[in-house]
C-alpha cells in the first residue's frame, strides 16, 4: 500500500514544492494549513507520516505534536522548522517527534529521512486489530507482567495496554528480546534509526527517557538500566 503523508504547513512557498517532490516519489500526500486541522485529520486514521511545521498560525507545532501523541497517533512525526537551537530540537523530540529538520533543508535529505521513518512505522500497532474478547493475545516476548507482541506491535503490563510510539516500541522489543544483555548505543541507533539517520544520538536518550517514563507510569516490573559509555539493558525491577 502506498504510504500517505500529511503535510501540516501554512507557507505555500514551502508546502507546494515539498508536496510536488513527495508525489514524484509516488507518495500520497495531503496538506492542511493549521495545527487544529492536522490533529483532526490524523485522528481520522490512515496517515503514515506527519511532516509538521512549528510556526503554524493557530498553535505551536510542539503542542500539535504533543496532542497527536496524546490522542494515540503512533506513526512517524518529522518536525520542519526555522528554529535552529539545540533546545528546540530536544524539546521537539521530548514531546514525541521522531525526527527534526531545520529550514532551509535539501529535498534530497528530507526524502532520505522520510524513507527511513516510513520503513520503521509502516507496520505500527494502530493497524493491528484488537482481539474480539478484548483481552491481550499471547505475546512471544514476556518479562514477568510485561508482554511484548512483536507481530501486533503491542505491549501490555498485566492486562493494561501501554501506548508507545513506533520507535519506543522498537527499542523495547529489542531490549526485551535480549533481556539482561547490554545493547550498545551504536546497535540501537542502527536498528531503530538505521543508516539514513542524520541527527544527533541525543535522539536515542530522549526516546529512551520517554519509554522509561511510560514503563514507570504503567508500573511495569522492569527497569531500563544505563551502562555508562556502552548502552542499555532491560532487567526485572
MOSULBEL-V941915 format. One record per pair of residues at least 24 apart in sequence whose C-alpha atoms are under 6 Angstrom apart, sorted by the first residue. I is the first residue (numbers start at 1). J is the second residue. D is the distance in Angstrom with one decimal. If there is no record, write none. Layout:
BEGIN
I,J,D ; I,J,D
END
This chain:
BEGIN
3,27,5.7 ; 3,48,5.9 ; 4,28,4.6 ; 4,29,5.7 ; 4,47,5.3 ; 4,48,5.4 ; 5,29,4.9 ; 5,47,5.9 ; 5,48,5.9 ; 5,49,4.9 ; 5,50,5.9 ; 6,30,4.9 ; 6,31,5.7 ; 6,50,4.8 ; 7,31,4.6 ; 7,51,4.8 ; 8,32,5.1 ; 8,33,5.7 ; 8,38,6.0 ; 8,52,4.9 ; 9,33,5.1 ; 9,53,5.4 ; 35,59,6.0 ; 35,64,5.8 ; 48,75,5.7 ; 49,76,4.6 ; 49,77,5.8 ; 50,77,4.8 ; 51,78,5.0 ; 51,79,6.0 ; 52,79,4.8 ; 52,80,5.7 ; 53,79,5.9 ; 53,80,4.7 ; 53,81,5.7 ; 54,81,5.5 ; 66,95,5.2 ; 74,165,4.4 ; 74,166,5.8 ; 75,121,5.4 ; 75,166,5.9 ; 94,206,5.9 ; 121,166,5.8 ; 125,152,5.9 ; 125,153,4.7 ; 125,154,5.7 ; 128,152,5.6 ; 157,220,5.7 ; 168,211,5.7 ; 175,234,5.7 ; 179,234,5.2 ; 180,233,5.7 ; 180,234,5.6 ; 180,235,5.4 ; 181,233,5.6 ; 182,232,5.3 ; 182,233,4.6 ; 183,231,5.5 ; 183,232,5.4 ; 184,230,5.3 ; 184,231,4.2 ; 185,231,4.7
END
